[in-house]
Amino acid sequence: MENCGFGYQNRVLDGVLSTDVQADQLPVGNLTIPQGSAAVAWRVPGTTGTLTLTLPMSAPLRVFSFHRTNLTDVAQGTITIRNAGTIVHEWTGLFGVSNGQALYIAPQAVTGDTVTITLHDASNPDGFLSLPLAYVGPLWQPVRNFSTDSTAGFASGVDEATALSGAEYPQARWIQRKASIAHQSYGTAEVQTLREICRLGTMGRNILFVPDPASDVPAQDALFGRLSGGDLSNPFGPADRRALTFTLTERL
């Protein structure tokens, strides 16, 4: 088990995106839109597509993920990272899709300026791939892990009609995963990073949270969406331990 990780430096928003295939009106550039709707996704007309991300300069990269997708649990991926034309990292395997999320975490950060990701999901019943959200970038991990006071749950929008007999007829419109990430042991040296994460969350930037990057299926509990933070406190006096609770909701 590793300490939890936050992905807040999304290089998908910094670089140039290109692909070998895209549906009309649903181009690869839609990956820069913060909403997770299939109506503003990158759509691959078939079951295989390749995404290339070219960065303006080399940057550390460790996490490669897609969210709110229609990928099945047997979807495969190939990720190639190059730096100045030289391959510095390459991976091929099952993407470990869970909750519509495909997530690969490299053993350690790799510095590169070009990322190529090929997705292959031959048994997808839709006959196409829908990929609304993506994160490519580093993973920041605090020195100490989050608290067991943290919680995870769901928010939902439900229209409900009640008959004269009292019978209830709920109609679910959407279900959204959420988490309350409590941490009581941030160090003073980590405060500036926390402030930057809060600032980006306030601006509407999607933030990735991975409870255990060493998990066999990290996508199972990962969450990518809107983040807000409470007040940073110092409940333990002179000890180098700061407390802060983040609220994170899946981006729909």
Number of C-alpha atoms within 10 A of each C-alpha: 9 13 16 20 20 21 21 24 23 22 21 21 19 14 16 14 20 16 18 12 17 19 16 10 12 20 18 23 17 22 22 20 16 19 20 22 16 18 13 22 27 28 25 24 17 17 20 19 20 18 18 21 21 20 18 12 13 15 16 17 23 18 22 21 20 23 28 23 24 21 30 21 18 16 20 20 22 16 19 17 22 19 17 11 10 11 13 13 16 14 13 13 12 18 26 21 25 19 18 18 27 31 25 24 21 17 10 12 16 20 18 23 21 23 22 18 20 17 21 20 22 17 14 17 12 12 14 20 27 25 27 27 29 29 24 23 20 25 25 16 18 19 13 15 18 21 14 10 11 14 12 13 10 11 12 11 11 13 10 10 12 10 8 7 6 8 9 11 12 11 11 11 9 10 13 13 19 21 20 18 20 20 20 21 21 22 15 12 11 13 14 10 13 17 13 13 22 19 15 17 19 14 10 14 20 29 25 25 25 24 23 19 26 15 14 10 17 21 27 19 18 24 25 29 23 22 27 18 20 12 9 15 14 17 13 12 9 7 11 13 17 19 19 19 20 19 17 24 23 24 21 19
